[in-house]
Amino acid sequence: MAIDDARSETRTWKDRAAYLEGQRQLDSRLLETFRQKAYRSGADIPDVLKKT
């Protein structure tokens, strides 16, 4: 029974990690979209991101 509980817990953590990775990717895409819109609207580009 303890082995089944451990497997279940492992499965839960794997599912959570997969969900969080998907959410991170979505957040990254949204951030990029808003960043581009801001730059097009005249927002300053930080020095660290400027191409030299």
Buried (B, 14 or more C-beta within 10 A) or exposed (E): EEEEEEEEEEEEEEEEEEEEEEEEEEEEEEEEEEEEEEEEEEEEEEEEEEEE
